């Protein structure tokens, strides 16, 4: 698990949009998608539900987002 993966996850969870996250970090959307997929594989759970071309934070994702956001906030302080 890498810090950048957690930052990508949090931003994507907030916006629920891979393209917006990619623009913020100036990387291709595929980089964001791969980073989140690696994180999900490492933790053996999915954080987003996919419907057509949209993503939605699921219950596991919401719980993880709260924890990661708190941790990133502490690190920023």
Biopython code that builds the backbone (N, CA, C, O; Angstrom):
import numpy as np
from Bio.PDB.StructureBuilder import StructureBuilder

atoms = [
    (1, "UNK", "N", (0.846, -1.167, 0.000)),
    (1, "UNK", "CA", (0.000, 0.000, 0.000)),
    (1, "UNK", "C", (0.900, 1.240, 0.000)),
    (1, "UNK", "O", (1.828, 1.356, 0.800)),
    (2, "UNK", "N", (0.603, 2.143, -0.901)),
    (2, "UNK", "CA", (1.399, 3.352, -1.043)),
    (2, "UNK", "C", (0.555, 4.573, -0.695)),
    (2, "UNK", "O", (-0.664, 4.576, -0.864)),
    (3, "UNK", "N", (1.221, 5.595, -0.212)),
    (3, "UNK", "CA", (0.537, 6.833, 0.158)),
    (3, "UNK", "C", (-0.196, 7.432, -1.037)),
    (3, "UNK", "O", (-1.315, 7.924, -0.895)),
    (4, "UNK", "N", (0.422, 7.395, -2.203)),
    (4, "UNK", "CA", (-0.207, 7.959, -3.392)),
    (4, "UNK", "C", (-1.488, 7.206, -3.747)),
    (4, "UNK", "O", (-2.463, 7.819, -4.182)),
    (5, "UNK", "N", (-1.497, 5.899, -3.567)),
    (5, "UNK", "CA", (-2.718, 5.123, -3.807)),
    (5, "UNK", "C", (-3.838, 5.610, -2.896)),
    (5, "UNK", "O", (-4.984, 5.748, -3.324)),
    (6, "UNK", "N", (-3.496, 5.869, -1.634)),
    (6, "UNK", "CA", (-4.504, 6.330, -0.677)),
    (6, "UNK", "C", (-5.011, 7.725, -1.043)),
    (6, "UNK", "O", (-6.195, 8.021, -0.882)),
    (7, "UNK", "N", (-4.128, 8.565, -1.527)),
    (7, "UNK", "CA", (-4.552, 9.900, -1.963)),
    (7, "UNK", "C", (-5.462, 9.803, -3.183)),
    (7, "UNK", "O", (-6.486, 10.482, -3.254)),
    (8, "UNK", "N", (-5.090, 8.961, -4.135)),
    (8, "UNK", "CA", (-5.946, 8.739, -5.302)),
    (8, "UNK", "C", (-7.308, 8.213, -4.870)),
    (8, "UNK", "O", (-8.345, 8.674, -5.346)),
    (9, "UNK", "N", (-7.290, 7.247, -3.965)),
    (9, "UNK", "CA", (-8.549, 6.673, -3.492)),
    (9, "UNK", "C", (-9.430, 7.748, -2.858)),
    (9, "UNK", "O", (-10.615, 7.845, -3.178)),
    (10, "UNK", "N", (-8.864, 8.550, -1.969)),
    (10, "UNK", "CA", (-9.657, 9.569, -1.268)),
    (10, "UNK", "C", (-10.244, 10.591, -2.228)),
    (10, "UNK", "O", (-11.412, 10.962, -2.110)),
    (11, "UNK", "N", (-9.452, 11.035, -3.159)),
    (11, "UNK", "CA", (-9.953, 12.021, -4.119)),
    (11, "UNK", "C", (-11.050, 11.415, -4.992)),
    (11, "UNK", "O", (-12.061, 12.062, -5.265)),
    (12, "UNK", "N", (-10.849, 10.189, -5.421)),
    (12, "UNK", "CA", (-11.854, 9.516, -6.245)),
    (12, "UNK", "C", (-13.113, 9.237, -5.440)),
    (12, "UNK", "O", (-14.219, 9.338, -5.970)),
    (13, "UNK", "N", (-12.960, 8.892, -4.180)),
    (13, "UNK", "CA", (-14.120, 8.671, -3.313)),
    (13, "UNK", "C", (-14.904, 9.968, -3.146)),
    (13, "UNK", "O", (-16.135, 9.963, -3.127)),
    (14, "UNK", "N", (-14.184, 11.070, -3.027)),
    (14, "UNK", "CA", (-14.838, 12.368, -2.844)),
    (14, "UNK", "C", (-15.591, 12.789, -4.107)),
    (14, "UNK", "O", (-16.736, 13.233, -4.032)),
    (15, "UNK", "N", (-14.952, 12.651, -5.252)),
    (15, "UNK", "CA", (-15.560, 13.110, -6.503)),
    (15, "UNK", "C", (-16.367, 12.025, -7.208)),
    (15, "UNK", "O", (-17.245, 12.322, -8.019)),
    (16, "UNK", "N", (-16.065, 10.770, -6.896)),
    (16, "UNK", "CA", (-16.630, 9.609, -7.569)),
    (16, "UNK", "C", (-16.461, 9.747, -9.078)),
    (16, "UNK", "O", (-17.359, 9.451, -9.865)),
    (17, "UNK", "N", (-15.246, 10.218, -9.450)),
    (17, "UNK", "CA", (-14.945, 10.443, -10.850)),
    (17, "UNK", "C", (-13.443, 10.264, -11.083)),
    (17, "UNK", "O", (-12.635, 11.055, -10.596)),
    (18, "UNK", "N", (-13.085, 9.242, -11.815)),
    (18, "UNK", "CA", (-11.671, 8.960, -12.087)),
    (18, "UNK", "C", (-11.019, 10.079, -12.899)),
    (18, "UNK", "O", (-9.860, 10.422, -12.662)),
    (19, "UNK", "N", (-11.743, 10.638, -13.837)),
    (19, "UNK", "CA", (-11.179, 11.687, -14.694)),
    (19, "UNK", "C", (-10.847, 12.946, -13.908)),
    (19, "UNK", "O", (-9.816, 13.576, -14.145)),
    (20, "UNK", "N", (-11.709, 13.313, -12.981)),
    (20, "UNK", "CA", (-11.434, 14.491, -12.149)),
    (20, "UNK", "C", (-10.189, 14.277, -11.297)),
    (20, "UNK", "O", (-9.355, 15.172, -11.162)),
    (21, "UNK", "N", (-10.074, 13.097, -10.732)),
    (21, "UNK", "CA", (-8.895, 12.777, -9.926)),
    (21, "UNK", "C", (-7.643, 12.819, -10.801)),
    (21, "UNK", "O", (-6.609, 13.348, -10.393)),
    (22, "UNK", "N", (-7.745, 12.266, -11.986)),
    (22, "UNK", "CA", (-6.605, 12.259, -12.904)),
    (22, "UNK", "C", (-6.183, 13.685, -13.260)),
    (22, "UNK", "O", (-4.990, 13.986, -13.300)),
    (23, "UNK", "N", (-7.147, 14.555, -13.515)),
    (23, "UNK", "CA", (-6.810, 15.951, -13.821)),
    (23, "UNK", "C", (-6.120, 16.621, -12.644)),
    (23, "UNK", "O", (-5.152, 17.360, -12.825)),
    (24, "UNK", "N", (-6.617, 16.362, -11.437)),
    (24, "UNK", "CA", (-6.030, 16.974, -10.245)),
    (24, "UNK", "C", (-4.562, 16.569, -10.091)),
    (24, "UNK", "O", (-3.717, 17.395, -9.745)),
    (25, "UNK", "N", (-4.267, 15.300, -10.349)),
    (25, "UNK", "CA", (-2.912, 14.788, -10.164)),
    (25, "UNK", "C", (-2.088, 14.789, -11.458)),
    (25, "UNK", "O", (-0.935, 14.360, -11.476)),
    (26, "UNK", "N", (-2.705, 15.279, -12.536)),
    (26, "UNK", "CA", (-2.018, 15.402, -13.824)),
    (26, "UNK", "C", (-1.461, 14.063, -14.315)),
    (26, "UNK", "O", (-0.309, 13.967, -14.738)),
    (27, "UNK", "N", (-2.301, 13.048, -14.248)),
    (27, "UNK", "CA", (-1.955, 11.712, -14.737)),
    (27, "UNK", "C", (-3.136, 11.189, -15.561)),
    (27, "UNK", "O", (-4.243, 11.716, -15.445)),
    (28, "UNK", "N", (-2.921, 10.173, -16.382)),
    (28, "UNK", "CA", (-4.033, 9.585, -17.130)),
    (28, "UNK", "C", (-5.026, 8.883, -16.185)),
    (28, "UNK", "O", (-4.620, 8.349, -15.152)),
    (29, "UNK", "N", (-6.312, 8.882, -16.529)),
    (29, "UNK", "CA", (-7.296, 8.174, -15.704)),
    (29, "UNK", "C", (-6.946, 6.702, -15.481)),
    (29, "UNK", "O", (-7.276, 6.133, -14.440)),
    (30, "UNK", "N", (-6.283, 6.093, -16.451)),
    (30, "UNK", "CA", (-5.910, 4.682, -16.299)),
    (30, "UNK", "C", (-4.945, 4.481, -15.132)),
    (30, "UNK", "O", (-4.970, 3.432, -14.489)),
    (31, "UNK", "N", (-4.094, 5.473, -14.848)),
    (31, "UNK", "CA", (-3.192, 5.375, -13.693)),
    (31, "UNK", "C", (-3.989, 5.340, -12.396)),
    (31, "UNK", "O", (-3.677, 4.572, -11.486)),
    (32, "UNK", "N", (-5.010, 6.169, -12.319)),
    (32, "UNK", "CA", (-5.858, 6.209, -11.122)),
    (32, "UNK", "C", (-6.581, 4.882, -10.968)),
    (32, "UNK", "O", (-6.609, 4.302, -9.882)),
    (33, "UNK", "N", (-7.158, 4.411, -12.048)),
    (33, "UNK", "CA", (-7.897, 3.150, -12.022)),
    (33, "UNK", "C", (-7.000, 1.987, -11.593)),
    (33, "UNK", "O", (-7.390, 1.178, -10.751)),
    (34, "UNK", "N", (-5.811, 1.905, -12.166)),
    (34, "UNK", "CA", (-4.884, 0.812, -11.809)),
    (34, "UNK", "C", (-4.443, 0.902, -10.354)),
    (34, "UNK", "O", (-4.345, -0.117, -9.670)),
    (35, "UNK", "N", (-4.181, 2.105, -9.881)),
    (35, "UNK", "CA", (-3.749, 2.272, -8.489)),
    (35, "UNK", "C", (-4.839, 1.814, -7.525)),
    (35, "UNK", "O", (-4.557, 1.147, -6.530)),
    (36, "UNK", "N", (-6.079, 2.174, -7.827)),
    (36, "UNK", "CA", (-7.188, 1.775, -6.959)),
    (36, "UNK", "C", (-7.411, 0.271, -7.043)),
    (36, "UNK", "O", (-7.673, -0.373, -6.027)),
    (37, "UNK", "N", (-7.311, -0.290, -8.232)),
    (37, "UNK", "CA", (-7.468, -1.745, -8.376)),
    (37, "UNK", "C", (-6.384, -2.503, -7.603)),
    (37, "UNK", "O", (-6.666, -3.531, -6.989)),
    (38, "UNK", "N", (-5.142, -1.997, -7.632)),
    (38, "UNK", "CA", (-4.061, -2.639, -6.859)),
    (38, "UNK", "C", (-4.356, -2.564, -5.364)),
    (38, "UNK", "O", (-4.128, -3.528, -4.633)),
    (39, "UNK", "N", (-4.862, -1.424, -4.915)),
    (39, "UNK", "CA", (-5.214, -1.252, -3.511)),
    (39, "UNK", "C", (-6.319, -2.222, -3.120)),
    (39, "UNK", "O", (-6.245, -2.869, -2.076)),
    (40, "UNK", "N", (-7.343, -2.321, -3.961)),
    (40, "UNK", "CA", (-8.444, -3.251, -3.686)),
    (40, "UNK", "C", (-7.941, -4.691, -3.661)),
    (40, "UNK", "O", (-8.360, -5.475, -2.809)),
    (41, "UNK", "N", (-7.056, -5.045, -4.576)),
    (41, "UNK", "CA", (-6.518, -6.413, -4.615)),
    (41, "UNK", "C", (-5.690, -6.709, -3.371)),
    (41, "UNK", "O", (-5.771, -7.797, -2.802)),
    (42, "UNK", "N", (-4.901, -5.739, -2.962)),
    (42, "UNK", "CA", (-4.062, -5.925, -1.780)),
    (42, "UNK", "C", (-4.906, -6.120, -0.521)),
    (42, "UNK", "O", (-4.554, -6.911, 0.354)),
    (43, "UNK", "N", (-6.017, -5.397, -0.438)),
    (43, "UNK", "CA", (-6.880, -5.479, 0.738)),
    (43, "UNK", "C", (-8.021, -6.477, 0.558)),
    (43, "UNK", "O", (-8.825, -6.679, 1.468)),
    (44, "UNK", "N", (-8.087, -7.097, -0.612)),
    (44, "UNK", "CA", (-9.086, -8.116, -0.930)),
    (44, "UNK", "C", (-10.522, -7.630, -0.720)),
    (44, "UNK", "O", (-11.341, -8.324, -0.118)),
    (45, "UNK", "N", (-10.810, -6.441, -1.220)),
    (45, "UNK", "CA", (-12.178, -5.935, -1.192)),
    (45, "UNK", "C", (-12.340, -4.867, -2.270)),
    (45, "UNK", "O", (-11.361, -4.290, -2.744)),
    (46, "UNK", "N", (-13.568, -4.619, -2.640)),
    (46, "UNK", "CA", (-13.862, -3.591, -3.626)),
    (46, "UNK", "C", (-14.468, -2.393, -2.915)),
    (46, "UNK", "O", (-15.276, -2.547, -1.999)),
    (47, "UNK", "N", (-14.075, -1.197, -3.342)),
    (47, "UNK", "CA", (-14.553, 0.027, -2.712)),
    (47, "UNK", "C", (-15.592, 0.761, -3.542)),
    (47, "UNK", "O", (-16.321, 1.608, -3.027)),
    (48, "UNK", "N", (-15.658, 0.438, -4.821)),
    (48, "UNK", "CA", (-16.577, 1.125, -5.720)),
    (48, "UNK", "C", (-17.465, 0.119, -6.437)),
    (48, "UNK", "O", (-17.035, -0.984, -6.777)),
    (49, "UNK", "N", (-18.709, 0.519, -6.660)),
    (49, "UNK", "CA", (-19.606, -0.217, -7.537)),
    (49, "UNK", "C", (-19.577, 0.500, -8.877)),
    (49, "UNK", "O", (-19.488, 1.726, -8.931)),
    (50, "UNK", "N", (-19.651, -0.267, -9.953)),
    (50, "UNK", "CA", (-19.567, 0.289, -11.297)),
    (50, "UNK", "C", (-20.913, 0.123, -11.990)),
    (50, "UNK", "O", (-21.511, -0.952, -11.959)),
    (51, "UNK", "N", (-21.378, 1.193, -12.611)),
    (51, "UNK", "CA", (-22.615, 1.161, -13.371)),
    (51, "UNK", "C", (-22.386, 1.977, -14.632)),
    (51, "UNK", "O", (-22.201, 3.193, -14.565)),
    (52, "UNK", "N", (-22.397, 1.317, -15.772)),
    (52, "UNK", "CA", (-22.059, 1.947, -17.056)),
    (52, "UNK", "C", (-20.684, 2.595, -16.929)),
    (52, "UNK", "O", (-19.706, 1.912, -16.625)),
    (53, "UNK", "N", (-20.600, 3.880, -17.153)),
    (53, "UNK", "CA", (-19.324, 4.588, -17.059)),
    (53, "UNK", "C", (-19.197, 5.370, -15.760)),
    (53, "UNK", "O", (-18.370, 6.278, -15.667)),
    (54, "UNK", "N", (-19.995, 5.036, -14.763)),
    (54, "UNK", "CA", (-19.959, 5.757, -13.492)),
    (54, "UNK", "C", (-19.512, 4.822, -12.374)),
    (54, "UNK", "O", (-19.694, 3.606, -12.440)),
    (55, "UNK", "N", (-18.928, 5.423, -11.357)),
    (55, "UNK", "CA", (-18.541, 4.646, -10.183)),
    (55, "UNK", "C", (-19.210, 5.248, -8.956)),
    (55, "UNK", "O", (-19.443, 6.455, -8.882)),
    (56, "UNK", "N", (-19.508, 4.393, -8.011)),
    (56, "UNK", "CA", (-20.160, 4.806, -6.776)),
    (56, "UNK", "C", (-19.461, 4.139, -5.606)),
    (56, "UNK", "O", (-19.192, 2.938, -5.637)),
    (57, "UNK", "N", (-19.168, 4.909, -4.585)),
    (57, "UNK", "CA", (-18.549, 4.370, -3.381)),
    (57, "UNK", "C", (-19.538, 3.425, -2.703)),
    (57, "UNK", "O", (-20.671, 3.817, -2.422)),
    (58, "UNK", "N", (-19.124, 2.186, -2.437)),
    (58, "UNK", "CA", (-20.003, 1.241, -1.743)),
    (58, "UNK", "C", (-19.781, 1.329, -0.229)),
    (58, "UNK", "O", (-19.002, 2.165, 0.229)),
    (59, "UNK", "N", (-20.440, 0.498, 0.531)),
    (59, "UNK", "CA", (-20.351, 0.576, 1.996)),
    (59, "UNK", "C", (-18.931, 0.343, 2.500)),
    (59, "UNK", "O", (-18.462, 1.059, 3.385)),
    (60, "UNK", "N", (-18.246, -0.653, 1.943)),
    (60, "UNK", "CA", (-16.855, -0.892, 2.344)),
    (60, "UNK", "C", (-16.001, 0.313, 2.003)),
    (60, "UNK", "O", (-15.125, 0.704, 2.774)),
    (61, "UNK", "N", (-16.259, 0.895, 0.853)),
    (61, "UNK", "CA", (-15.521, 2.069, 0.423)),
    (61, "UNK", "C", (-15.749, 3.256, 1.338)),
    (61, "UNK", "O", (-14.819, 4.006, 1.636)),
    (62, "UNK", "N", (-16.989, 3.429, 1.785)),
    (62, "UNK", "CA", (-17.311, 4.540, 2.688)),
    (62, "UNK", "C", (-16.563, 4.396, 4.017)),
    (62, "UNK", "O", (-16.023, 5.371, 4.539)),
    (63, "UNK", "N", (-16.537, 3.190, 4.553)),
    (63, "UNK", "CA", (-15.826, 2.950, 5.811)),
    (63, "UNK", "C", (-14.326, 3.185, 5.639)),
    (63, "UNK", "O", (-13.684, 3.818, 6.478)),
    (64, "UNK", "N", (-13.780, 2.668, 4.542)),
    (64, "UNK", "CA", (-12.348, 2.836, 4.287)),
    (64, "UNK", "C", (-12.019, 4.304, 4.064)),
    (64, "UNK", "O", (-10.991, 4.785, 4.541)),
    (65, "UNK", "N", (-12.874, 5.018, 3.348)),
    (65, "UNK", "CA", (-12.661, 6.441, 3.077)),
    (65, "UNK", "C", (-12.567, 7.231, 4.377)),
    (65, "UNK", "O", (-11.681, 8.074, 4.525)),
    (66, "UNK", "N", (-13.462, 6.972, 5.314)),
    (66, "UNK", "CA", (-13.431, 7.682, 6.600)),
    (66, "UNK", "C", (-12.093, 7.474, 7.309)),
    (66, "UNK", "O", (-11.502, 8.421, 7.826)),
    (67, "UNK", "N", (-11.628, 6.240, 7.328)),
    (67, "UNK", "CA", (-10.367, 5.915, 8.014)),
    (67, "UNK", "C", (-9.165, 6.538, 7.306)),
    (67, "UNK", "O", (-8.288, 7.117, 7.946)),
    (68, "UNK", "N", (-9.134, 6.413, 5.996)),
    (68, "UNK", "CA", (-8.000, 6.937, 5.234)),
    (68, "UNK", "C", (-7.979, 8.457, 5.290)),
    (68, "UNK", "O", (-6.913, 9.059, 5.425)),
    (69, "UNK", "N", (-9.138, 9.078, 5.188)),
    (69, "UNK", "CA", (-9.203, 10.537, 5.261)),
    (69, "UNK", "C", (-8.665, 11.032, 6.598)),
    (69, "UNK", "O", (-7.922, 12.012, 6.646)),
    (70, "UNK", "N", (-9.037, 10.362, 7.678)),
    (70, "UNK", "CA", (-8.541, 10.734, 9.005)),
    (70, "UNK", "C", (-7.019, 10.572, 9.073)),
    (70, "UNK", "O", (-6.325, 11.432, 9.616)),
    (71, "UNK", "N", (-6.510, 9.483, 8.530)),
    (71, "UNK", "CA", (-5.072, 9.237, 8.548)),
    (71, "UNK", "C", (-4.322, 10.274, 7.716)),
    (71, "UNK", "O", (-3.289, 10.784, 8.150)),
    (72, "UNK", "N", (-4.829, 10.590, 6.530)),
    (72, "UNK", "CA", (-4.169, 11.584, 5.691)),
    (72, "UNK", "C", (-4.215, 12.973, 6.325)),
    (72, "UNK", "O", (-3.272, 13.752, 6.192)),
    (73, "UNK", "N", (-5.287, 13.271, 6.995)),
    (73, "UNK", "CA", (-5.396, 14.553, 7.697)),
    (73, "UNK", "C", (-4.342, 14.651, 8.791)),
    (73, "UNK", "O", (-3.697, 15.688, 8.947)),
    (74, "UNK", "N", (-4.167, 13.569, 9.548)),
    (74, "UNK", "CA", (-3.133, 13.549, 10.589)),
    (74, "UNK", "C", (-1.742, 13.729, 9.982)),
    (74, "UNK", "O", (-0.915, 14.459, 10.529)),
    (75, "UNK", "N", (-1.489, 13.076, 8.872)),
    (75, "UNK", "CA", (-0.187, 13.212, 8.232)),
    (75, "UNK", "C", (0.041, 14.632, 7.726)),
    (75, "UNK", "O", (1.156, 15.148, 7.809)),
    (76, "UNK", "N", (-0.993, 15.258, 7.209)),
    (76, "UNK", "CA", (-0.865, 16.633, 6.722)),
    (76, "UNK", "C", (-0.602, 17.626, 7.851)),
    (76, "UNK", "O", (0.093, 18.626, 7.671)),
    (77, "UNK", "N", (-1.170, 17.329, 9.017)),
    (77, "UNK", "CA", (-0.975, 18.214, 10.175)),
    (77, "UNK", "C", (0.440, 18.077, 10.687)),
    (77, "UNK", "O", (0.811, 18.737, 11.658)),
]
sb = StructureBuilder()
sb.init_structure("model")
sb.init_model(0)
sb.init_chain("A")
sb.init_seg("    ")
for serial, (resi, resn, name, xyz) in enumerate(atoms, 1):
    if name == "N":
        sb.init_residue(resn, " ", resi, " ")
    sb.init_atom(name, np.array(xyz, "f"), 0.0, 1.0, " ", f" {name:<3s}", serial, name[0])
structure = sb.get_structure()
